[in-house]
Amino acid sequence: MANISAADVYKLRDMTGVGVMDCKKALVEADGDFEAAKDILRKKGQKLADKRAEREANEGIVVAKISDDSSYGAVMMLNCETDFVAKNEDFIASANKFVDAAIEARAKSMDEFLALQVEGRTIADNVTDLVGKIGEKITLSKYEVVEAENVVFYNHHSNRISALVGLNKSGEAINVAGKDVAMQIAAMAPVAIDKDDVAPEIIEKELEVGRDQAREEGKPEEMLDKIAQGKLGKFFKEKTLLSQAYIKDNSMNIAQYLKSVDADLKVTKFYRLALGE
């Protein structure tokens, strides 16, 4: 049996980030072989991940970043069970490494993202390793990409909300406007760019809710559709980006704000990720 020193234990801890006692047990089991010990710890992480699979993981971090040329942006959500872990330095650092890898590779889908290599392991495997290291259920639940002439991002200081927005033009003033629009998206949670982009199922749901509300208020049956259409118009005004009142100046909506910056400035795409939604 190999003689496991404290230095060996701390070396493995520095290599893996796993707790001292788990590192010692792994080295003893591996008879001092560091590579074998790392495999033991990884298997422990997978077993823990399987064991905690049914747990709720509603806390975490949301991070958005863009490429150096501002033509590509990615936003992802890494979930955990508790707010305590969400503020853990290793957890936050891992999330940022994952997004950095996505930006470098310009990964276009969740499958591509999970297959990327970070420190010699796929991101999917890195997530499993984090479970073993931290001891909570951890999942990469969402990943979205925006590609455009100019992509701008906003990360709220809480790390709970991020937004990506694609614009058809670039320039200093347009970047400022893009940041304002990204903040608008983060704060006001629009469902689409304008009413033409709203998904049919959302429209039908809003009409159904409008009819039900009118019916509960005792309105005549023949008036329900007209009332529901009126409520839908209010929904479009409040929940589509270009029609929303600009949060920094309620005298104009976002469409008017964009025109005030550049008559041809348009939003081409956006994503908003928020914990708990």
C-alpha positions in Angstrom: 0.0 0.0 0.0 1.3 3.4 -1.0 2.1 5.9 1.7 -0.4 8.8 1.2 1.1 12.1 2.5 -0.8 15.3 3.3 1.0 16.9 0.3 -0.4 14.2 -2.0 -3.9 14.8 -0.7 -3.6 18.6 -1.2 -2.1 18.1 -4.6 -5.2 16.1 -5.7 -7.4 18.6 -4.1 -5.8 21.4 -6.1 -6.1 19.3 -9.2 -9.8 18.5 -8.7 -11.3 21.0 -6.3 -12.8 18.1 -4.3 -12.8 18.1 -0.5 -9.7 16.9 1.4 -11.3 13.8 2.9 -12.7 12.6 -0.4 -9.3 13.1 -2.0 -7.6 11.1 0.7 -10.1 8.2 0.3 -9.7 8.3 -3.4 -5.9 8.2 -3.2 -6.0 5.3 -0.7 -8.4 3.4 -2.9 -6.1 4.1 -6.0 -3.0 3.1 -4.0 -1.5 6.6 -4.6 -2.1 6.7 -8.4 -3.3 10.2 -9.1 -5.0 9.4 -12.5 -6.9 6.5 -10.9 -7.8 8.7 -8.0 -9.3 11.3 -10.3 -11.3 8.6 -12.1 -12.6 7.5 -8.7 -13.7 11.0 -7.9 -15.4 11.4 -11.3 -17.3 8.2 -10.8 -18.4 9.5 -7.4 -19.6 12.7 -9.0 -21.7 10.6 -11.5 -23.2 8.5 -8.7 -24.0 11.6 -6.8 -25.6 13.2 -9.9 -27.7 10.1 -10.4 -28.7 10.1 -6.8 -29.8 13.8 -6.8 -31.4 13.7 -10.2 -34.9 14.1 -8.8 -34.1 17.2 -6.7 -35.2 20.7 -7.6 -32.4 22.9 -8.9 -33.9 26.4 -9.2 -31.0 28.5 -8.1 -27.9 29.2 -10.1 -26.3 31.7 -12.4 -27.1 33.2 -15.8 -24.2 34.5 -17.9 -24.1 36.2 -21.3 -21.0 37.1 -23.4 -20.2 38.1 -26.9 -17.3 37.6 -29.4 -14.6 40.1 -29.9 -16.1 41.2 -33.2 -19.6 41.5 -31.5 -21.2 39.3 -34.2 -21.9 36.4 -31.9 -23.3 36.1 -28.4 -24.2 33.2 -26.1 -26.2 33.1 -22.9 -26.5 30.1 -20.6 -28.1 29.1 -17.3 -26.3 26.8 -14.9 -28.6 25.6 -12.1 -27.9 24.3 -8.6 -30.1 23.6 -5.5 -29.2 26.5 -3.2 -28.3 30.2 -3.3 -25.2 29.3 -1.2 -23.8 27.2 -4.1 -24.9 29.8 -6.6 -22.4 32.2 -4.9 -19.6 29.6 -4.7 -16.5 30.9 -6.5 -15.8 27.5 -8.2 -19.4 27.4 -9.5 -19.3 30.9 -10.9 -15.8 30.4 -12.4 -17.0 27.2 -14.1 -20.0 29.0 -15.6 -17.8 31.7 -17.0 -15.3 29.1 -18.4 -18.2 27.3 -20.1 -19.5 30.5 -21.8 -15.9 31.5 -22.8 -15.6 28.1 -24.5 -18.9 28.7 -26.3 -17.8 32.1 -27.6 -14.4 30.8 -28.8 -16.1 27.8 -30.7 -19.2 29.8 -31.6 -21.3 26.8 -30.6 -24.8 27.0 -32.2 -26.7 24.5 -30.1 -26.9 22.9 -26.7 -25.5 19.7 -28.1 -22.5 21.5 -29.6 -22.1 23.4 -26.3 -22.1 20.4 -24.1 -19.5 18.6 -26.3 -17.0 21.5 -26.1 -13.7 20.7 -24.2 -12.8 22.7 -21.1 -9.6 21.7 -19.4 -9.5 18.3 -21.2 -13.1 17.3 -20.4 -16.4 18.0 -22.2 -18.6 20.6 -20.6 -21.1 17.8 -19.9 -18.5 15.9 -18.0 -17.4 19.1 -16.2 -20.9 19.6 -14.9 -20.9 16.0 -13.5 -17.5 16.7 -11.9 -19.0 19.8 -10.3 -21.7 17.7 -8.7 -19.0 15.5 -7.1 -17.0 18.6 -6.0 -19.9 20.7 -4.6 -22.4 18.0 -3.6 -25.6 19.4 -5.1 -27.6 18.7 -8.2 -26.2 20.9 -11.0 -27.6 21.1 -14.5 -27.0 23.2 -17.6 -30.6 23.9 -18.4 -30.6 26.6 -21.1 -28.3 27.8 -23.8 -29.2 30.3 -26.6 -27.2 32.1 -29.3 -27.7 35.3 -31.2 -25.7 36.1 -34.4 -26.1 39.5 -36.0 -24.2 42.5 -37.4 -23.9 43.7 -33.8 -24.7 41.7 -30.7 -25.0 43.4 -27.3 -25.4 41.8 -23.9 -26.5 42.7 -20.4 -25.8 40.7 -17.2 -27.7 41.9 -14.1 -25.4 42.3 -11.1 -27.3 39.5 -9.3 -26.3 36.9 -11.9 -30.0 35.9 -12.1 -31.0 37.6 -15.4 -29.2 38.1 -18.7 -30.2 39.4 -22.1 -28.7 39.2 -25.6 -29.9 41.4 -28.4 -29.0 41.4 -32.1 -28.9 44.6 -34.1 -28.6 45.2 -37.8 -26.1 48.1 -37.4 -23.0 48.9 -35.4 -21.3 52.0 -34.0 -20.7 53.7 -30.7 -24.1 55.3 -30.4 -25.8 52.1 -31.5 -23.8 50.1 -28.9 -25.2 52.4 -26.2 -28.7 52.0 -27.6 -28.2 48.2 -27.7 -27.2 48.1 -24.1 -30.3 50.2 -23.2 -32.5 47.7 -25.2 -30.8 44.7 -23.5 -31.6 46.3 -20.1 -35.1 46.8 -21.2 -35.4 43.2 -22.2 -34.0 42.1 -18.9 -36.4 44.3 -16.9 -39.6 44.0 -18.9 -39.4 40.5 -20.2 -41.0 40.9 -23.7 -42.2 37.7 -25.4 -41.3 38.8 -28.9 -39.9 41.7 -31.0 -43.3 42.8 -32.2 -46.8 41.4 -32.5 -46.0 39.6 -35.8 -43.4 37.5 -33.9 -45.7 36.3 -31.1 -46.2 32.6 -31.3 -49.7 31.5 -32.3 -50.2 29.4 -29.1 -49.5 32.5 -27.0 -52.0 34.6 -28.9 -54.6 31.8 -28.5 -53.9 31.5 -24.8 -54.3 35.3 -24.3 -57.6 35.3 -26.3 -58.9 32.4 -24.2 -57.9 34.2 -20.9 -59.5 37.4 -22.2 -62.8 35.6 -23.0 -62.8 33.8 -19.6 -62.2 37.1 -17.8 -65.0 38.9 -19.7 -67.4 35.9 -19.1 -66.6 36.0 -15.3 -67.4 39.8 -15.3 -70.8 39.0 -16.7 -70.3 40.4 -20.2 -72.7 39.2 -22.9 -71.5 36.1 -24.8 -71.7 37.9 -28.2 -69.2 40.5 -26.8 -66.6 38.1 -25.6 -64.4 37.9 -28.7 -64.4 41.7 -29.2 -63.4 42.2 -25.5 -60.7 39.5 -25.8 -59.3 41.2 -28.9 -59.0 44.5 -27.0 -57.2 42.7 -24.2 -54.9 41.1 -26.7 -54.0 44.6 -28.1 -53.0 45.6 -24.5 -50.9 42.5 -24.2 -49.1 43.3 -27.5 -48.4 46.8 -26.2 -47.0 45.6 -22.8 -45.3 42.4 -23.9 -43.7 43.0 -27.3 -40.4 44.8 -27.3 -40.9 47.5 -29.9 -44.3 48.5 -28.4 -43.2 48.6 -24.8 -42.7 52.0 -23.1 -39.0 52.7 -22.9 -38.0 52.3 -19.2 -35.7 55.3 -19.3 -38.3 57.6 -21.0 -41.9 56.6 -20.9 -42.8 59.3 -23.4 -41.7 56.9 -26.2 -41.7 53.2 -27.0 -38.7 51.2 -28.0 -39.5 51.5 -31.7 -39.4 55.3 -31.4 -36.3 55.2 -29.3 -34.4 53.1 -31.9 -35.5 55.5 -34.6 -34.2 58.4 -32.6 -30.8 56.8 -32.6 -30.8 55.7 -36.3 -33.8 55.7 -38.6 -32.8 52.2 -40.0 -31.8 50.6 -36.7 -33.6 47.3 -36.0 -33.6 44.5 -33.5 -33.1 41.2 -35.3 -33.3 38.8 -32.4 -33.1 38.6 -28.7 -33.1 36.2 -25.8 -33.7 36.7 -22.1 -32.9 34.1 -19.5 -33.9 34.5 -15.8 -33.7 32.1 -12.9 -37.1 30.9 -11.7 -38.8 31.5 -15.1 
